[in-house]
Structure formats: C-alpha cells, structure tokens
C-alpha cells in the first residue's frame, strides 16, 4: 500500500479510544439540514420519551402532530404488526383488502367524497396542486398554462421545490430556484386581500386553517367562513391544508370544523399514520377528483396495505376515544395555565386545542434557549422562527402532564427575568431622542 492510500481500517478507532456516539455518527455521516437539541432519544411510551441514558422526558411536540395518539399506542402497534405479517406493500397495480376500507373510513370521518392516498404531507399537497390545476383546465376552462393558485404568506406545506417556491420564508427558497410559476401570495387572515387577488384564471385558494410552522398563527374569527363564501361566489376551489391541524389537534376533527365549513379539497397527513409510518391523503369532491384518470398520478407506496391498516385503525381510535373532545378540554386547560405565567419574556400565548405557541420576547431570550431550558427540566419541545416555543403534546395528555409542562416552562424562563446584555448594549448605543 502506498503512503497516500488509506484502508477502511485506518478510520477505525483505536481499541482504547472513546467510541463515537449516535449523535457523533449523525454529525459525521448526515447532512447538516437539522439542528437538533442535545438529546438522543431511544424509545417512547405514551406521552413520554426516553434518552440513551434512561432519562424520561414529556413530549410536548408530538413530532409536529404526527404522534397525536402517543408513542407506541398498543392498538396501533397491533394493527401495524398484524398487517406487516400478512402483506405490507403490493403497489396500486392490484387491489388489496385494506385500501377500500381505509378510504371509506377517511371519507366518512371528514365528510369528503373521495380520497387519493399518498405518503407524506408534502406529497398530498403536491397532489392537491395537480388536482386544482387540472380542474381549472378541464372544468373551469382556464386557458392552458394560465392557472393560478392563491396561497397565504407564512404558509408551510412541505419542502419540495414546488412548495418552497410559494413560501414566503427566504431560507426555504434560498438556492433552490428556479421555481414553478402560477402562485399568488396574499396576507394570512385577510379575506379582502384574498378576494382582490382572484382573477378568471384562479383555480384555488390553498390555506392552513391555523399556521403551525409560522408560529401557531390563528386567523381572525370568521376568516375561513368568509374565504368559503368568496371562493364559492367566484368559482374557486377552497383547499384546506390540515396536515398538522387535522384529526383532532385543534379540538375538532378538522380545524375548519370550528367555522362549520367544508372545503372542496382537504389535505391530511401526520397523525393519519398513527405515529408509526407516513400516511397522507388528498380528499376532494367528486367533481374535483374526477379529473384524474389512470396514469395521471400515483405513488409506489401510497395506499399500501400497511399504511391503510394503520390509517384505518388511527381513525377508529380517534373517533372511539373522542380524542378531539379531549384535545379541546386539555387545550383550554393548557392555554389558561400558560397565560397565567407572569414572566416578562412571554409576550403572547396563542393557539387552539392542543396546538399552542408561546411567543418569547427576543429582548430576554431566544425560543431555542427556552427549549434548551425545557430539556433540562425534562420536557421536549422545539422553537420556530427563533421566537415561538410550541406546546403540542399527544392528544392523550392528562392534566398532571400539563402541570408538569407549565412548571418546566416557568423553570426554563427563570434565568431570563431581565433583558439580555446584548439588548442592553444595543439600547445604550441608540442616540437619545
């Protein structure tokens, strides 16, 4: 071997050298597209997560609502394992005994006519975009290549190039263009702006009933109802992205149920997989779904028997255990207790059901620092945009867990009772009026 050639053994640690941790290996071999908190999780049970040192943490994030039923729910695990032993994947080239019952369950639960199964939320949003465009050309008769979809500023619908192309977040777009045309952005919560943006070429309005990634932003009361009326009057599809807000998270089966409206298209994901595997779906009216023909759209794994079995079991559990009602009651309790915290670093607490955000005044601390403090107090959450701490536990959370989370937040905020030194220096540098 030449002096410049290295064998695989050259990379091995010496016998007495410390072995790399799982986090070390992640940093060494993984892309740096995440900045995790300094904890290595090993297992979960219900509302609890456990690290590689055996320490227990209360999960107040639920994997962005994907673990709404808690970790390792026995009924869902049983559905998964029993189906995995029978048939897991076969592709949509054939019928299976699991897909039909799942499609019926999700349509009957949501009041939608038909469903198209996919895997991730982003895939389901892409499906919604394709459906809206084809509906515009085939039904509304928009000139070919001219269809427009209106979106709301602050949206988060996934990470594909199409989706980040209509994001208003600069980092999500930076370095990933050119982007697909045909999207028009309006302010979230502004029904007048929505109506002003509609043209004869408008196919759809794609909107989250509550914006999660933007910082748990709740629109003014009546906004969705007004959007429904505007879209109906102008012949525009209303598509609600409920990947994060759907399936009980906000205290109703769907967040749009709070205003008693039914969209033309609905996007579900995250909790639909029971916290066990990716399951998503685009649901729509008969008229919208009729635009698809064999070969127009598909997915190797979308609607696979394993996903269908778990999705059906998750929907059954959600309805049978009345978890939407539980989310509403526990959410009201959590909201009241968070708002009762008297600390100058908290500038606002907002949300609905068990999707809540605590706005942190950056003059005192970053939301990341607060999340690190929560970690130290045995509670797991994640910040968004540097200023908001999310509180979105599994829907099976109990009052005692809520008390623990609130006490942990109070402890995490204790070091930040005064404005930061950096803020003070900036203030002193400003000229006097």
C-alpha positions in Angstrom: 0.0 0.0 0.0 1.4 3.4 -0.9 2.0 6.1 1.7 -1.0 8.1 0.5 -3.5 5.2 0.4 -5.8 4.6 3.3 -7.6 1.4 4.1 -11.0 1.2 5.8 -9.3 0.1 8.9 -7.5 3.4 9.0 -10.7 5.1 10.0 -11.4 2.7 12.9 -10.9 4.0 16.5 -8.0 2.7 18.5 -9.1 -0.1 20.9 -8.9 2.3 23.9 -10.3 5.4 22.2 -13.8 6.5 23.0 -16.4 5.1 20.7 -18.5 7.6 18.7 -22.0 8.3 20.0 -25.1 8.0 17.8 -25.1 11.8 17.7 -21.5 11.8 16.6 -22.2 9.4 13.8 -25.2 11.5 12.7 -23.0 14.6 12.5 -20.2 12.7 10.7 -22.4 11.0 8.1 -25.5 13.1 7.9 -26.3 16.3 6.1 -26.4 19.3 8.4 -30.0 20.2 7.5 -31.2 20.0 11.1 -30.0 21.5 14.3 -31.3 19.0 17.0 -31.4 19.7 20.7 -28.7 17.9 22.6 -30.6 14.7 23.4 -30.5 11.3 21.8 -33.9 9.5 22.1 -34.1 5.8 22.3 -37.7 4.8 23.0 -41.1 6.2 23.7 -44.3 5.2 25.5 -47.4 7.3 25.6 -46.6 10.9 26.3 -43.1 10.0 27.3 -39.7 9.8 25.5 -36.6 8.3 26.9 -33.0 9.1 26.0 -29.9 6.8 25.7 -29.1 7.4 29.4 -32.5 6.3 30.6 -33.8 9.8 31.4 -37.5 10.4 30.8 -39.0 13.5 29.0 -42.5 14.7 28.5 -43.2 15.1 24.8 -44.8 18.5 24.1 -44.2 18.4 20.4 -45.7 15.1 19.1 -43.4 15.2 16.1 -45.3 18.2 14.7 -48.7 16.4 15.4 -47.6 13.0 13.8 -47.7 11.3 17.3 -51.1 12.5 18.3 -52.0 9.1 19.8 -48.9 8.9 21.9 -45.8 6.8 21.3 -46.3 3.1 20.6 -50.1 3.0 21.2 -50.8 -0.7 21.6 -53.8 -0.8 19.4 -52.0 0.9 16.5 -48.8 -1.2 17.0 -51.0 -4.3 16.9 -52.6 -3.1 13.6 -49.2 -2.5 12.2 -47.6 -5.8 13.2 -50.6 -8.0 12.3 -50.8 -6.4 8.8 -47.0 -6.5 8.3 -47.1 -10.2 8.9 -49.8 -10.6 6.2 -49.0 -8.1 3.4 -47.1 -4.8 3.6 -46.6 -3.5 0.1 -48.0 -4.6 -3.2 -48.4 -1.3 -5.3 -51.6 0.1 -6.7 -51.2 -2.2 -9.7 -53.6 -4.5 -7.8 -56.5 -4.2 -5.4 -55.9 -5.1 -1.8 -58.3 -5.9 1.0 -57.1 -2.9 3.1 -57.3 0.1 0.9 -61.1 0.3 0.3 -62.0 0.1 4.0 -59.4 2.8 4.7 -60.7 5.2 2.0 -64.2 4.7 3.3 -63.2 5.4 6.8 -61.3 8.7 6.0 -64.1 9.9 3.7 -66.9 9.2 6.1 -65.0 10.8 9.0 -64.3 14.0 7.1 -67.4 14.3 5.0 -65.5 14.3 1.8 -66.5 12.3 -1.3 -63.2 10.7 -2.4 -59.6 10.3 -1.2 -56.3 9.8 -3.0 -53.8 8.2 -0.7 -50.1 9.3 -0.6 -47.3 9.1 2.0 -46.0 12.4 3.2 -47.9 15.6 3.7 -45.8 17.3 1.0 -46.9 14.6 -1.5 -50.5 15.2 -0.6 -50.1 18.9 -1.1 -48.5 18.3 -4.4 -51.5 16.1 -5.3 -53.8 19.0 -4.3 -51.9 21.4 -6.6 -52.1 19.0 -9.5 -55.8 18.4 -8.9 -56.6 22.1 -8.7 -54.7 22.9 -11.9 -56.3 20.1 -13.9 -59.7 21.0 -12.6 -59.1 24.6 -13.7 -58.2 23.5 -17.2 -60.8 20.7 -17.7 -63.8 22.1 -15.7 -63.4 25.8 -15.3 -61.8 26.1 -18.8 -58.9 28.3 -17.8 -56.5 28.7 -20.8 -53.8 26.1 -20.8 -50.8 27.1 -18.7 -52.5 30.1 -17.1 -54.0 28.6 -13.9 -53.1 30.3 -10.7 -53.3 29.1 -7.1 -53.6 31.7 -4.3 -51.6 30.9 -1.1 -51.2 32.7 2.2 -48.0 34.4 3.3 -46.3 32.5 6.1 -47.5 29.2 4.8 -45.7 25.9 5.3 -46.7 22.9 3.2 -43.5 20.9 2.8 -40.1 21.0 1.3 -40.5 20.1 -2.4 -39.3 22.6 -5.0 -42.8 23.5 -6.0 -43.9 24.1 -2.4 -40.9 26.1 -1.3 -41.4 28.1 -4.5 -44.6 29.6 -3.0 -43.2 30.0 0.5 -42.6 33.5 1.9 -39.7 32.2 4.1 -36.4 33.4 2.5 -34.4 30.5 3.8 -36.7 27.8 2.4 -36.2 29.3 -1.1 -32.5 30.3 -1.0 -30.5 28.4 -3.5 -33.3 26.1 -4.7 -34.8 28.0 -7.7 -36.0 28.4 -10.4 -39.5 27.9 -9.0 -42.7 26.9 -10.7 -44.9 29.9 -11.6 -48.6 30.1 -11.0 -48.8 31.0 -7.3 -50.1 34.3 -5.8 -49.5 35.1 -2.2 -51.8 37.2 0.0 -51.7 38.1 3.7 -53.0 35.3 6.0 -56.2 36.2 7.7 -57.1 38.9 5.3 -60.3 37.9 3.4 -60.4 41.1 1.5 -56.9 40.5 0.1 -58.0 37.0 -1.0 -60.9 38.4 -2.9 -58.9 41.1 -4.5 -56.3 38.6 -5.8 -58.9 36.4 -7.6 -58.9 36.6 -11.4 -60.7 34.5 -14.1 -57.6 32.2 -14.0 -57.7 31.5 -10.3 -58.0 27.8 -9.7 -57.9 27.5 -5.9 -57.0 29.0 -2.6 -54.7 26.7 -0.6 -54.7 27.6 3.1 -53.8 26.3 6.6 -56.7 27.0 9.0 -54.0 27.7 11.6 -50.4 28.3 10.5 -48.2 26.0 12.5 -44.7 26.4 11.3 -45.2 30.2 11.1 -45.6 30.3 14.8 -49.1 28.9 15.6 -50.9 31.9 14.0 -54.6 31.9 14.4 -56.6 33.9 11.9 -59.4 36.3 12.9 -62.7 34.6 13.7 -64.8 34.1 10.6 -61.9 34.1 8.2 -62.4 30.6 6.9 -66.1 31.1 6.6 -65.5 34.3 4.6 -63.0 32.5 2.4 -65.5 29.8 1.8 -68.1 32.3 0.7 -65.6 34.2 -1.5 -64.4 31.0 -3.2 -67.9 29.7 -3.9 -69.0 33.0 -5.4 -66.0 33.3 -7.7 -65.9 29.6 -8.7 -62.6 29.0 -7.0 -61.7 25.8 -5.1 -61.1 26.1 -1.3 -58.4 23.6 -0.3 -57.5 23.3 3.4 -54.1 22.0 4.3 -54.8 20.2 7.6 -51.7 18.1 7.7 -50.8 19.5 11.1 -54.2 20.8 12.3 -56.4 17.9 11.3 -57.6 14.8 13.1 -58.4 16.3 16.5 -55.3 18.5 17.1 -57.3 21.8 17.5 -60.2 20.4 19.5 -62.3 19.4 16.5 -61.9 16.6 14.0 -60.8 19.3 11.4 -59.8 22.8 12.2 -62.2 24.1 9.5 -65.0 22.5 11.6 -64.7 25.3 14.1 -66.3 27.6 11.5 -68.7 25.0 10.1 -67.3 25.0 6.6 -66.5 22.2 4.2 -63.6 22.7 1.7 -63.5 21.4 -1.9 -60.2 19.8 -1.2 -58.6 18.6 2.1 -55.0 17.6 2.8 -54.4 15.2 5.7 -51.1 13.6 6.9 -49.0 13.3 10.1 -51.5 11.9 12.6 -53.1 9.7 9.9 -50.1 7.4 10.3 -50.7 6.9 14.0 -47.1 8.0 14.8 -45.8 4.8 13.2 -45.3 5.5 9.5 -46.0 8.1 6.8 -49.6 8.1 5.7 -51.3 11.1 3.9 -54.3 11.7 1.6 -55.8 14.3 -0.6 -59.6 14.3 -0.3 -62.0 16.2 -2.5 -65.4 16.5 -4.0 -66.5 14.1 -6.8 -66.1 16.9 -9.3 -62.5 17.6 -8.4 -61.4 14.0 -8.1 -63.0 13.2 -11.4 -60.2 15.0 -13.2 -57.8 12.1 -12.5 -57.5 9.2 -15.0 -55.3 6.1 -14.7 -51.7 7.1 -15.3 -52.2 10.8 -14.3 -50.8 10.5 -10.8 -49.6 7.8 -8.4 -47.2 6.6 -5.8 -45.5 3.3 -5.3 -46.2 3.3 -1.6 -49.3 5.4 -1.5 -52.2 3.4 -0.1 -50.1 0.4 0.6 -51.8 -2.3 2.8 -49.7 -1.5 5.9 -50.4 2.2 5.7 -54.1 1.6 5.0 -54.4 -0.7 8.0 -52.7 1.7 10.4 -54.6 4.7 9.0 -58.0 3.0 9.4 -57.1 2.0 13.0 -55.9 5.5 13.8 -59.2 7.0 12.6 -61.2 4.4 14.6 -59.2 5.2 17.7 -59.6 8.9 17.2 -63.4 8.7 17.0 -64.0 5.9 19.5 -61.9 7.6 22.2 -63.3 11.0 21.4 -59.8 12.5 21.3 -61.0 15.7 19.6 -63.1 16.5 22.7 -60.2 15.6 24.9 -57.9 17.9 22.9 -60.4 20.7 23.4 -60.7 20.3 27.1 -57.0 19.7 27.8 -56.1 22.5 25.4 -58.3 25.0 27.2 -56.6 24.0 30.4 -53.1 24.3 29.0 -53.9 27.7 27.4 -55.2 29.1 30.6 -52.2 27.9 32.6 -49.7 29.2 30.1 -51.4 32.6 30.0 -51.3 32.6 33.8 -47.5 32.6 33.9 -46.3 36.0 34.9 -43.0 36.5 33.2 -41.8 39.5 31.1 -40.2 37.2 28.5 -43.7 35.9 27.4 -45.2 38.4 25.0 -48.2 36.2 23.9 -49.7 32.8 24.2 -52.0 31.7 21.3 -53.5 28.7 19.6 -56.4 26.3 19.7 -56.9 22.9 21.2 -53.5 21.2 21.7 -51.7 23.4 19.2 -50.3 26.3 21.2 -47.4 28.7 20.8 -45.6 30.8 23.4 -44.1 33.9 21.9 -40.8 34.8 23.5 -39.6 38.4 23.6 -36.1 38.3 22.0 -35.0 41.1 24.3 -35.0 38.4 27.1 -34.1 35.1 25.3 -34.4 33.1 22.1 -37.0 30.4 21.9 -34.2 28.0 21.4 -32.7 28.9 24.8 -36.1 28.4 26.3 -36.4 24.9 24.6 -32.9 24.0 26.0 -34.2 25.0 29.4 -37.2 22.9 29.0 -35.0 20.0 28.0 -33.1 20.4 31.2 -36.4 20.3 33.1 -37.5 17.1 31.4 -39.8 18.5 28.7 -39.2 18.3 24.9 -40.3 20.9 22.5 -38.9 22.9 19.6 -38.8 26.5 18.6 -40.0 28.0 15.4 -38.6 31.1 13.8 -36.5 31.8 16.9 -39.3 33.4 18.9 -42.0 30.8 19.4 -42.0 27.7 21.6 -44.6 25.1 20.6 -46.8 23.2 23.0 -48.5 20.4 21.1 -48.5 17.2 23.2 -50.1 13.9 22.2 -53.9 14.1 22.4 -53.8 11.5 25.2 -52.1 14.0 27.6 -53.5 14.3 31.1 -53.9 17.3 33.5 -50.9 16.1 35.5 -48.7 16.3 32.4 -49.9 19.8 31.7 -49.0 20.9 35.2 -45.5 19.4 34.7 -45.0 21.2 31.4 -46.1 24.5 32.8 -43.8 24.1 35.8 -41.0 23.2 33.4 -41.6 26.4 31.4 -41.5 28.5 34.5 -38.2 26.9 35.4 -36.8 27.4 31.9 -37.7 31.1 32.0 -36.2 31.8 35.4 -32.7 32.7 34.1 -34.3 35.2 31.7 -36.1 37.5 34.2 -34.1 40.5 32.9 -33.4 41.8 29.5 -30.4 40.4 27.9 -27.0 42.0 28.0 -27.0 42.2 24.2 -30.3 44.1 24.2 -28.9 46.5 26.8 -25.8 47.2 24.8 -27.9 47.8 21.7 -30.2 50.1 23.6 -27.3 52.1 25.0 -25.9 52.5 21.5 -29.1 54.2 20.3 -29.0 58.1 20.1 -31.2 59.8 22.7 -34.4 61.4 21.3 
